[in-house]
Amino acid sequence: MKIREYIAPLLWFLLTNVGLCLLLSINLLLFGLNGSLAGRGLGLPEIWLMVLSVSALGAVGLILGSKIILRFYLGARVVNDAMSTKLQQLKMIVAHQANLAGIKTPVLAIYNSQEMNAFAIGTGRQNSTLVVSQSLLDALTLDELSAVVGHEMTHIANGDMLTLSLMQGAVNMYVHFPARLLGMGLDGLFFRQRNFGPIYKMISLFLQLSLGGIASLLVIWFSRQREFRADAGGAILAGYPEMLAALRSLQAGNRCEPAIYPFAIFGLNSYFQDSGFWRLFTSHPSLTERIRALNKSR
C-alpha cells in the first residue's frame, strides 16, 4: 500500500479517538474523578495516551485477527478449482472487476450461513479477501452477484476496510465489547434472546451515548455513507439494473441474526432494524433507502 493510502484511515482513526477522549474527560469531570486521578499522576494527557494506546491495540487486533476469525469462527474456505461451476464463474467476475477497479485480485472465500451477506477484509488494494455466504451465492443470479462484487470492490478501492478497522477497533474496546457482554447476559437472563432483545438495545444505546458517544456516531455515519458510495460503485462496475436487482433480492431475503458479528459493520447487509429513532444507531441504511438513493444517482 502506498503511503498516501494510509493518510485518510489514520485521520479517521484520530478523529474517533478525539471523540473517545472527549467523552471520557466529560465523564471524569461529571463524576469528580479527575482530581483523584491527577493526584495519582494520571492527568488528562496520560489518560488520553492510554485511550490512544488501547484503541491502537484494538484496531491492530481486528486487522491481524480477521483471517483467524474467518477460518475458525466462520469456517470460511477459500474457493479452489474443485468447487462448483457457479463459484468458478464468481471467481472470474472477481478477477475481471478487480482489473477494472485497478486493484490486486482479492482472495475469494465462502462460508456456510443462512444469512445473505458478503464483506471484504484486509489492509488495502493489494491485500484483501472477499467473503460471500453460501445463502447469498444460492439466492442471487450471476448478474446480481456481479453487482455485489462491484459493491465490495468499491469498498476495497476506497480504502474503507482499513478505515473501518481502525475506527471500529477503537470503539470496540470501549463500547461494543462491554455492550455485547452485558447485553447478552441480561437478555439471556430476562428474555432468553440474543442481540436483538430490548435489554441489549438499551444497554448498547446507553454505552454508545455515555462512553462512545461522538466516536460511535462518527463510525456509524462513516459506515452509512460508504454504503451509498459502494452501491454507486457497484452500479458502475456491474450495471445499474444489476445493482438494483441485487438490493431488491437482499430486501426480499429472509432476515436472520448475522453470523458475521465480528465483521457486521463491514457487511453488505446488517439486518438490524433501521427505522425511527434506531436508525441513528445502525451502521447501514435500510435497503429501501439505498434503492432510492441509487435510483436518484442514475
C-alpha positions as CSV (number, residue, x, y, z in Angstrom):
1,M,0.0,0.0,0.0
2,K,1.3,3.4,-0.9
3,I,1.9,5.9,1.9
4,R,-0.9,8.2,0.8
5,E,-3.4,5.4,1.2
6,Y,-2.8,5.4,4.9
7,I,-3.5,9.1,5.4
8,A,-7.3,9.1,5.3
9,P,-7.7,6.0,7.5
10,L,-5.3,7.4,10.1
11,L,-7.1,10.8,10.1
12,W,-10.5,9.0,10.8
13,F,-8.8,6.9,13.5
14,L,-7.5,10.1,15.2
15,L,-11.0,11.7,14.9
16,T,-12.5,8.6,16.5
17,N,-10.0,8.8,19.4
18,V,-10.7,12.5,19.9
19,G,-14.3,11.6,20.4
20,L,-13.5,8.9,22.9
21,C,-11.1,11.2,24.8
22,L,-13.7,14.0,25.0
23,L,-16.4,11.7,26.3
24,L,-14.0,10.1,28.8
25,S,-12.9,13.5,30.0
26,I,-16.5,14.7,30.4
27,N,-17.4,11.6,32.4
28,L,-14.4,12.0,34.7
29,L,-15.4,15.6,35.3
30,L,-19.1,14.8,36.0
31,F,-18.2,12.1,38.5
32,G,-15.4,14.2,40.1
33,L,-12.7,11.6,39.4
34,N,-10.3,13.9,37.5
35,G,-8.9,15.4,40.7
36,S,-8.3,11.9,42.3
37,L,-6.6,10.6,39.2
38,A,-4.5,13.7,38.9
39,G,-3.3,13.2,42.5
40,R,-2.0,9.8,41.4
41,G,-0.1,11.2,38.4
42,L,-2.9,10.4,35.9
43,G,-3.7,13.8,34.3
44,L,-5.7,14.2,31.1
45,P,-2.6,13.8,28.8
46,E,-1.8,10.5,30.4
47,I,-5.4,9.3,30.1
48,W,-5.6,10.4,26.5
49,L,-2.4,8.5,25.8
50,M,-3.9,5.4,27.4
51,V,-7.0,5.8,25.2
52,L,-4.9,6.0,22.1
53,S,-2.8,3.0,23.1
54,V,-5.8,0.8,23.9
55,S,-7.5,2.0,20.7
56,A,-4.5,1.1,18.6
57,L,-4.3,-2.3,20.2
58,G,-8.0,-2.9,19.4
59,A,-7.5,-1.8,15.8
60,V,-4.4,-3.9,15.2
61,G,-6.1,-6.9,16.8
62,L,-9.1,-6.5,14.5
63,I,-6.9,-6.3,11.4
64,L,-4.4,-9.1,12.3
65,G,-7.1,-11.3,13.7
66,S,-9.5,-11.1,10.8
67,K,-8.2,-14.1,8.9
68,I,-8.1,-16.2,12.0
69,I,-11.7,-15.3,12.8
70,L,-12.6,-16.1,9.2
71,R,-11.2,-19.6,9.4
72,F,-12.1,-20.7,13.0
73,Y,-15.2,-18.6,13.7
74,L,-17.0,-18.6,10.4
75,G,-15.3,-21.7,8.9
76,A,-14.8,-19.8,5.7
77,R,-12.9,-21.7,3.0
78,V,-11.0,-20.3,0.0
79,V,-12.5,-21.0,-3.4
80,N,-10.4,-23.5,-5.4
81,D,-10.7,-25.2,-8.8
82,A,-12.6,-28.2,-7.4
83,M,-15.6,-26.2,-6.3
84,S,-18.9,-25.6,-8.2
85,T,-19.3,-24.0,-11.6
86,K,-21.1,-21.0,-10.1
87,L,-18.2,-20.4,-7.7
88,Q,-15.7,-20.6,-10.6
89,Q,-17.8,-18.1,-12.6
90,L,-17.9,-15.8,-9.5
91,K,-14.1,-16.1,-9.2
92,M,-13.8,-14.9,-12.8
93,I,-16.1,-12.0,-12.1
94,V,-13.9,-11.0,-9.1
95,A,-10.8,-11.1,-11.3
96,H,-12.4,-9.1,-14.0
97,Q,-13.8,-6.4,-11.7
98,A,-10.5,-6.2,-9.8
99,N,-8.8,-5.4,-13.0
100,L,-11.4,-2.7,-13.8
101,A,-11.0,-1.2,-10.3
102,G,-7.2,-1.2,-10.6
103,I,-6.6,-3.4,-7.5
104,K,-5.0,-6.7,-6.9
105,T,-7.5,-9.6,-7.3
106,P,-8.8,-10.4,-3.8
107,V,-8.9,-13.9,-2.4
108,L,-12.4,-15.3,-2.7
109,A,-13.8,-17.3,0.3
110,I,-17.2,-18.7,1.1
111,Y,-18.8,-19.6,4.4
112,N,-22.0,-21.6,5.3
113,S,-24.7,-19.4,6.8
114,Q,-28.5,-18.7,6.4
115,E,-27.8,-15.0,6.1
116,M,-27.4,-13.4,2.7
117,N,-24.3,-11.3,3.1
118,A,-20.8,-10.5,1.8
119,F,-17.9,-8.5,3.1
120,A,-14.3,-7.6,2.4
121,I,-11.4,-7.6,4.8
122,G,-7.7,-6.7,4.5
123,T,-5.4,-3.7,4.6
124,G,-6.0,-2.3,1.2
125,R,-5.8,-2.6,-2.6
126,Q,-3.0,-5.1,-2.6
127,N,-4.2,-7.3,0.3
128,S,-7.8,-8.2,0.6
129,T,-10.2,-11.1,0.9
130,L,-13.8,-11.1,-0.4
131,V,-16.1,-13.3,1.6
132,V,-19.5,-14.5,0.4
133,S,-22.2,-16.5,2.3
134,Q,-23.5,-19.7,0.7
135,S,-27.0,-18.4,1.0
136,L,-26.2,-15.3,-1.0
137,L,-24.5,-17.5,-3.6
138,D,-27.5,-19.7,-3.9
139,A,-30.2,-16.9,-3.9
140,L,-28.7,-14.4,-6.4
141,T,-28.2,-14.7,-10.1
142,L,-24.7,-14.2,-11.6
143,D,-25.7,-10.7,-12.7
144,E,-26.8,-9.8,-9.1
145,L,-23.6,-11.4,-7.7
146,S,-21.6,-9.3,-10.1
147,A,-23.2,-6.2,-8.6
148,V,-22.4,-7.5,-5.0
149,V,-18.8,-8.0,-6.1
150,G,-18.7,-4.4,-7.6
151,H,-20.0,-3.1,-4.3
152,E,-17.2,-4.8,-2.3
153,M,-14.6,-3.9,-4.9
154,T,-15.5,-0.2,-4.4
155,H,-15.0,-0.7,-0.6
156,I,-11.6,-2.1,-1.3
157,A,-10.6,0.6,-3.8
158,N,-11.8,3.4,-1.5
159,G,-9.8,2.0,1.5
160,D,-12.9,1.5,3.5
161,M,-11.7,-1.7,5.1
162,L,-8.7,-0.2,6.8
163,T,-10.5,2.9,7.8
164,L,-13.3,1.0,9.4
165,S,-10.9,-1.5,11.0
166,L,-9.1,1.4,12.7
167,M,-12.3,3.2,13.8
168,Q,-14.2,0.1,14.8
169,G,-11.3,-1.4,16.6
170,A,-11.1,1.7,18.8
171,V,-14.8,1.8,19.5
172,N,-15.0,-2.0,20.2
173,M,-12.6,-1.6,23.1
174,Y,-14.8,1.0,24.9
175,V,-18.3,0.4,23.7
176,H,-19.2,-2.8,21.8
177,F,-17.4,-5.4,23.8
178,P,-18.9,-4.2,27.1
179,A,-22.3,-3.7,25.5
180,R,-22.3,-7.2,23.9
181,L,-21.2,-8.9,27.2
182,L,-23.8,-7.1,29.4
183,G,-26.5,-7.2,26.7
184,M,-26.1,-11.0,26.1
185,G,-26.1,-11.8,29.8
186,L,-29.1,-9.7,30.7
187,D,-31.1,-10.6,27.6
188,G,-30.5,-14.3,28.3
189,L,-31.5,-13.8,31.9
190,F,-34.7,-11.9,31.3
191,F,-35.7,-12.6,27.7
192,R,-33.7,-15.5,26.6
193,Q,-32.8,-13.7,23.4
194,R,-29.5,-12.9,21.6
195,N,-28.5,-9.5,20.2
196,F,-32.0,-8.2,19.4
197,G,-33.8,-8.1,22.8
198,P,-34.8,-4.8,24.4
199,I,-32.3,-5.1,27.2
200,Y,-29.5,-5.5,24.7
201,K,-30.6,-2.4,22.8
202,M,-31.0,-0.3,25.8
203,I,-27.5,-1.2,27.1
204,S,-25.9,-0.7,23.7
205,L,-27.6,2.7,23.3
206,F,-26.6,3.7,26.9
207,L,-22.9,2.8,26.3
208,Q,-22.8,4.4,22.9
209,L,-24.0,7.7,24.4
210,S,-22.1,7.6,27.7
211,L,-18.8,6.0,26.6
212,G,-18.7,6.1,22.9
213,G,-20.9,9.0,22.0
214,I,-19.2,11.1,19.4
215,A,-16.9,8.3,18.4
216,S,-19.7,5.8,17.9
217,L,-21.8,8.2,15.9
218,L,-18.8,9.1,13.8
219,V,-18.2,5.4,12.9
220,I,-21.9,4.9,12.2
221,W,-22.0,8.0,10.0
222,F,-19.0,6.9,8.0
223,S,-20.3,3.4,7.6
224,R,-23.7,4.6,6.3
225,Q,-22.1,7.0,3.8
226,R,-19.7,4.3,2.5
227,E,-22.6,2.0,1.7
228,F,-24.1,4.6,-0.6
229,R,-20.8,5.1,-2.3
230,A,-20.2,1.3,-2.7
231,D,-23.7,0.9,-4.2
232,A,-22.9,3.5,-6.7
233,G,-19.5,1.9,-7.4
234,G,-21.2,-1.5,-7.8
235,A,-23.6,0.0,-10.3
236,I,-20.7,1.5,-12.4
237,L,-18.8,-1.8,-12.4
238,A,-21.7,-4.2,-12.9
239,G,-24.6,-2.0,-14.2
240,Y,-27.4,-0.1,-12.5
241,P,-30.1,-2.7,-13.3
242,E,-27.9,-5.4,-11.8
243,M,-27.2,-3.4,-8.6
244,L,-30.8,-2.6,-8.1
245,A,-31.8,-6.2,-8.6
246,A,-29.2,-7.3,-6.1
247,L,-30.5,-4.9,-3.4
248,R,-34.1,-6.0,-4.1
249,S,-33.1,-9.6,-3.7
250,L,-31.5,-8.8,-0.4
251,Q,-34.6,-6.9,0.6
252,A,-36.8,-9.9,-0.2
253,G,-34.4,-12.4,1.5
254,N,-35.0,-14.0,4.9
255,R,-34.0,-11.8,7.9
256,C,-31.8,-13.7,10.4
257,E,-29.2,-13.0,13.0
258,P,-25.8,-12.1,11.4
259,A,-23.3,-14.9,11.6
260,I,-20.6,-12.3,10.8
261,Y,-20.9,-10.4,14.1
262,P,-17.1,-9.6,14.3
263,F,-17.4,-8.0,10.9
264,A,-21.1,-6.9,11.0
265,I,-20.2,-3.3,10.2
266,F,-18.2,-4.5,7.1
267,G,-21.1,-6.5,5.7
268,L,-23.2,-5.9,2.6
269,N,-26.4,-6.0,4.8
270,S,-26.5,-5.5,8.5
271,Y,-30.1,-7.0,9.1
272,F,-30.5,-4.6,12.1
273,Q,-33.7,-2.6,12.4
274,D,-33.3,0.8,10.6
275,S,-36.4,2.8,11.4
276,G,-37.4,5.8,13.6
277,F,-35.0,6.6,16.4
278,W,-32.9,3.4,16.0
279,R,-31.8,4.5,12.5
280,L,-29.4,6.9,14.2
281,F,-27.5,3.9,15.7
282,T,-27.4,1.5,12.8
283,S,-24.3,1.0,10.6
284,H,-26.2,0.5,7.4
285,P,-29.0,2.5,5.7
286,S,-32.2,0.5,5.1
287,L,-32.3,-1.3,1.7
288,T,-35.3,0.8,0.8
289,E,-33.2,4.0,1.4
290,R,-30.3,2.5,-0.6
291,I,-32.5,1.6,-3.5
292,R,-34.0,5.1,-3.5
293,A,-30.5,6.7,-3.4
294,L,-29.3,4.5,-6.2
295,N,-32.3,5.4,-8.4
296,K,-31.6,9.2,-7.8
297,S,-27.9,8.8,-8.8
298,R,-28.6,7.3,-12.2
